[in-house]
């Protein structure tokens, strides 16, 4: 049965992964509007909501584990963790389907911000009749042609695999660390602290391998080495690999928890 705390955890996870997936659309909007720096800056406002959600998610889940351990629960339930991981998958699917709409809406935001040069004025304009009508006009259904790239960029397949691995590790990092608290309740604080190490590995994979490649593709569009349609198709591939990463996290949950438990005992 889903209690209010679990429902809140699912909602927070959904927000985190929805915003993470929509970052691809923000990059596409920045490329189309030739305002990549402004695009990233404005999208960071949404990232703040993701960080806030992440800030509340971990202590809420940790309290849930602490309560269960204190109650002397011997069984190791996985359903709560599985539901949270399912929420990350559903959010990624939703974010991927919203990429065309969000790209257009975000492009309107960039264009309006370039005129008003004030986020406050842009927000006010968004609630006017004209602003609401323009937002309605941005609604777009994903087209099949977008996910059928005519030619893959060189070296993209290993990058996609790294993106799958990095997303999977990052998605399951906190969950596996707290799940390990069931395995070694006497070391649950140590096990929970190892979440930062696990997420650090995922962050390294993303920042050292994936992000530079994405930045290079972005520059290639500006240099007219690849066209915008190919870039959009590539972005969809990255969103797809992110989706596979959330599914990979389901497989990693229990094995990663056991590894973390062993490491906690060794330290």
C-alpha positions, 0 to 999 in steps of 0.5 A: 500500500502506498502511504503519503511518504512513499507517494511524496518520494515518488513525486519528488523522483518524478520531478527530478528525472522529468527535469533531467530529461527536459535538459535535452530540450533546453539544449535543442532550444538554445541551438535553434535560437542561437542562444545556448548560454541564455538557454542553460542559464534559464534552464538552471532555474528549473534545475533548482527545483530538481535540486530542492526535490533531491534535497528532500528525497534523501532524508525522507527515504533515510527516515523511512529506513531508520523507522523500519530498522528501529521497528526491528523489521527483518524482511528486506522489502524492495517494493518501495524502491522498485516503485521509486525507480518506476517513477524515474522511468515514467518521468523519463518517458514523459520528458522524452514525449514532451521534448518537442513541446518544451523545446518550442515553449523554451524557445519562446521563453528565450526569445521573450527574455532577449526582448524584456531582459527581465525574468520577472517581465517574462513571467508576467507576460506568460500569464497574459492572453497573448502569452497563454495563446503562444504557449498553447501553440507550442504543443507538439506531438513527437514525430516518428521521423525525429527518432530515425536519424539518417546518419549517426554521429561518429563514436556515438554508440560508446557514448550512449552506453556510458550514458546508460551506465551513468544514468543507471548508477546515478538513479540507483545510488541513493536507493542502493546505499539506503537499501544496504542499511537493511543488510548491515543495520549496525553500519547504516550511517556508513552505508548511507554515506557511501551514496555520495561515492556511488553518485560521484562515479556516475557524475565522473562518467557523465562529466568526463565522457557524455557532457563533452561529447554533447558540447562538441555536437552542439558546436558542430551545429553552430559550425554547420558540420551537422544539421539541426534535424540530425542533432534533434535525432541524436538528442532523442537517442540520448533521451532513449539511453537515459530511459534504458539507464533507469531500467538498468537501475532496476537490475543494479538495485540489489547487487549494488546494495550488497556491494555497498554493504561489503564496502561499509564492513571493510571501511 
